[in-house]
Amino acid sequence: MYVNTLIVGAGPGGLACAKTLADHGVDTLILERNRTIGSKVCAGGITWSGLIRRVPATLAEQSFPKQYIQTPLQNICIQEKTPIIATVNREKLGAHMKSLALKAGAKLRSNVFVRTVKKQSVHFIDRENKTEETIRFENLVGADGSNSTVRRFLGLRNTCCGVGINYQIPGNSTKMEWHLNNRLFGNGYAWIFPHTKTLSIGAYADKKTMSSGKLKENLIDWAHTLGHDLNPHPAKAGLINFDYQGWKFNHIFLVGDAAGLASGLTGEGIYPAIVSGEQVAHTIANPTHDTGIMDILIHKHNQHRKILTISNKSAILNSVLAELAVLGLRSGAIPFSKLEMAI
Ligand SMILES: Cc1cc2nc3c(=O)[nH]c(=O)nc-3n(C[C@H](O)[C@H](O)[C@H](O)COP(=O)(O)OP(=O)(O)OC[C@H]3O[C@@H](n4cnc5c(N)ncnc54)[C@H](O)[C@@H]3O)c2cc1C
């Protein structure tokens, strides 16, 4: 079996890439290990500018012109005229992006697990039929997330990774909250992101500053002080790769978390996955395509990583920088968009 471009992974990165390739008339197949497209450990927060540029606003569950941010010394609310962030349901986002990719002419096989990657072919297991197959390709796109098999084939290690823990619990709120506290969440933060009839309560931190076990323990204790008992609910955790080392390796490409393009500072990864997926597709369809948009995304990513590297130098420095950043947001000296990956 042969296909021009094979994409491993039907997350936002792989689906955006598939749609754009199919729009260009490129013969494209996506292989996805899950039966259902879209389910992913995630808080579902997407910056408004990213949402309205790449996702229909009708997919937003709630949108928030106000952001409540708390540190040990400050408790602020910033407000803009238009929403700053919205929440989306990942299954609905996946279903929407899948329908666009299929409508454009891309093919998708779900419930198939890519086990081995070679230079011109991949070997995968069809979990439905319990059969094994090999497929050859001209171009390969690794859109298979933070633990990417394609990335491993390229010999790239993940030395910079964040860990995110999410609880999706029943509840109603219109208040989007961020809580920064180095003692509890290392150089990361805890969040409360309201969805329709549920709340995403979770925490994110660079793995170098806090273990996932400690982060979970602190998250449960902290949520309890706000009146949320997380214990009866299942915790879901995932890694967020921000170790970007390149996206084009001859005829093999990486997008989204597989490329390490999520923000190490905030854990924002949906928007970078979509943008990088589209840009890789344009490059495959037209090798002389202007890579300016990808360059801006990488520049933003690197800025976030530099701030993180400085703040990782000590817990005190991290706490001081967090207080200064919140002071900057409060005074308007730092626009919230500075923290966004949207370009
Ligand atoms: C707790 C948590 C909260 C988060 N909250 C947010 C948030 O609020 N906002 C935000 O922007 N980002 C958030 N993120 C990050 C975001 O989820 C990711 O950055 C984003 O999903 C990356 O998209 P992607 O397409 O690159 O990869 P993914 O969404 O991970 O998709 C990869 C796909 O590849 C498939 N796959 C993997 N291996 C194989 C294989 N061997 N064979 C076949 N298929 C395979 C997977 O099943 C998956 O469907 C969060 C992450 C975590 C862990």
The ligand as a Tripos MOL2 file, in Angstrom:
@<TRIPOS>MOLECULE
LIG
   53    58     1     0     0
SMALL
NO_CHARGES

@<TRIPOS>ATOM
      1 C1         -3.7300   18.4230   31.4270 C.3       1 LIG1
      2 C2         -3.5260   19.1610   30.1350 C.ar      1 LIG1
      3 C3         -4.2190   20.3280   29.9010 C.ar      1 LIG1
      4 C4         -4.0480   21.0470   28.7120 C.ar      1 LIG1
      5 N1         -4.7830   22.1740   28.5130 N.ar      1 LIG1
      6 C5         -4.6160   22.8770   27.3700 C.ar      1 LIG1
      7 C6         -5.3970   24.0510   27.1320 C.ar      1 LIG1
      8 O1         -6.2400   24.4330   27.9380 O.2       1 LIG1
      9 N2         -5.1770   24.7310   25.9740 N.ar      1 LIG1
     10 C7         -4.2400   24.3300   25.0450 C.ar      1 LIG1
     11 O2         -4.0740   25.0140   24.0220 O.2       1 LIG1
     12 N3         -3.5040   23.2130   25.2500 N.ar      1 LIG1
     13 C8         -3.6760   22.4730   26.3620 C.ar      1 LIG1
     14 N4         -2.9520   21.3180   26.5540 N.ar      1 LIG1
     15 C9         -2.0110   20.9130   25.5070 C.3       1 LIG1
     16 C10        -2.7630   20.3110   24.3040 C.3       1 LIG1
     17 O3         -3.6210   19.2790   24.7330 O.3       1 LIG1
     18 C11        -1.7750   19.7690   23.2740 C.3       1 LIG1
     19 O4         -0.7170   20.6780   23.1080 O.3       1 LIG1
     20 C12        -2.4490   19.5260   21.9220 C.3       1 LIG1
     21 O5         -3.4370   18.5310   22.0230 O.3       1 LIG1
     22 C13        -1.4020   19.1060   20.8830 C.3       1 LIG1
     23 O6         -2.0480   18.7370   19.7040 O.3       1 LIG1
     24 P1         -1.3250   17.6880   18.7270 P.3       1 LIG1
     25 O7         -2.2330   17.5330   17.5520 O.co2     1 LIG1
     26 O8          0.0740   18.0790   18.5030 O.co2     1 LIG1
     27 O9         -1.2470   16.3240   19.5700 O.3       1 LIG1
     28 P2         -2.3900   15.4830   20.2900 P.3       1 LIG1
     29 O10        -3.6010   16.2890   20.5270 O.co2     1 LIG1
     30 O11        -1.7290   14.8170   21.4380 O.co2     1 LIG1
     31 O12        -2.7610   14.3900   19.1900 O.3       1 LIG1
     32 C14        -1.8740   13.3320   18.8870 C.3       1 LIG1
     33 C15        -2.6950   12.1860   18.3170 C.3       1 LIG1
     34 O13        -1.8030   11.1550   17.8720 O.3       1 LIG1
     35 C16        -2.3380    9.8990   18.2480 C.3       1 LIG1
     36 N5         -1.2140    8.9490   18.3390 N.ar      1 LIG1
     37 C17        -0.1670    8.9970   19.2040 C.ar      1 LIG1
     38 N6          0.6630    7.9530   18.9890 N.ar      1 LIG1
     39 C18         0.1330    7.2360   17.9590 C.ar      1 LIG1
     40 C19         0.5300    6.0320   17.2890 C.ar      1 LIG1
     41 N7          1.6540    5.3750   17.6180 N.pl3     1 LIG1
     42 N8         -0.2510    5.5650   16.2800 N.ar      1 LIG1
     43 C20        -1.3890    6.2420   15.9150 C.ar      1 LIG1
     44 N9         -1.8210    7.3750   16.5310 N.ar      1 LIG1
     45 C21        -1.0630    7.8630   17.5280 C.ar      1 LIG1
     46 C22        -3.0090   10.1730   19.6030 C.3       1 LIG1
     47 O14        -3.9710    9.1910   19.9210 O.3       1 LIG1
     48 C23        -3.6170   11.5700   19.3690 C.3       1 LIG1
     49 O15        -4.9230   11.4950   18.8600 O.3       1 LIG1
     50 C24        -3.1210   20.5840   27.7320 C.ar      1 LIG1
     51 C25        -2.4090   19.3930   27.9540 C.ar      1 LIG1
     52 C26        -2.6080   18.6830   29.1400 C.ar      1 LIG1
     53 C27        -1.8440   17.4010   29.3690 C.3       1 LIG1
@<TRIPOS>BOND
     1     1     2 1
     2     2     3 ar
     3     2    52 ar
     4     3     4 ar
     5     4     5 ar
     6     4    50 ar
     7     5     6 ar
     8     6     7 ar
     9     6    13 1
    10     7     8 2
    11     7     9 ar
    12     9    10 ar
    13    10    11 2
    14    10    12 ar
    15    12    13 ar
    16    13    14 ar
    17    14    15 1
    18    14    50 ar
    19    15    16 1
    20    16    17 1
    21    16    18 1
    22    18    19 1
    23    18    20 1
    24    20    21 1
    25    20    22 1
    26    22    23 1
    27    23    24 1
    28    24    25 2
    29    24    26 1
    30    24    27 1
    31    27    28 1
    32    28    29 2
    33    28    30 1
    34    28    31 1
    35    31    32 1
    36    32    33 1
    37    33    34 1
    38    33    48 1
    39    34    35 1
    40    35    36 1
    41    35    46 1
    42    36    37 ar
    43    36    45 ar
    44    37    38 ar
    45    38    39 ar
    46    39    40 ar
    47    39    45 ar
    48    40    41 1
    49    40    42 ar
    50    42    43 ar
    51    43    44 ar
    52    44    45 ar
    53    46    47 1
    54    46    48 1
    55    48    49 1
    56    50    51 ar
    57    51    52 ar
    58    52    53 1
@<TRIPOS>SUBSTRUCTURE
     1 LIG1         1 GROUP 0 **** ****
